[in-house]
Amino acid sequence: MKSFVLQLPTILGSLAAMLVAFVSMVSGTSPGTCVAKSAAAFLVFAGFGLVLRFALVEVVDAATGLSAGAEHGDGSVGLDVIVPGSSVADLLGSATDSSDK
């Protein structure tokens, strides 16, 4: 589900551009106008997809119990989260300490 949500702007933009291009070509518009309309449709619906993606990522993360600052059960922070102000030596020391266990 999350991979689909992350691709939502591209999917919505592409579908809208293809639909507008098809309708424009069937109605007999010039190729330049068709391209301009398709590009505008892609931009509008990709922007709409971005807004939906941010809203749905929040919902998916809340449903699965994940958060951006998630910690492990023992209180250690994962590799994807680095606390501001921590030095490289502290980070390397904590990585070697956890591997020695």
JOJOCOR-V208023 format. One record per pair of residues at least 24 apart in sequence whose C-alpha atoms are under 7 Angstrom apart, sorted by the first residue. I is the first residue (numbers start at 1). J is the second residue. If there is no record, write none. Layout:
i & j
I & J
I & J
This chain:
i & j
2 & 60
5 & 53
5 & 56
5 & 57
6 & 53
8 & 49
8 & 53
9 & 46
9 & 47
9 & 49
9 & 50
10 & 46
12 & 45
12 & 46
12 & 49
13 & 41
13 & 42
13 & 43
13 & 45
13 & 46
14 & 42
16 & 41
16 & 42
16 & 45
17 & 41
17 & 42
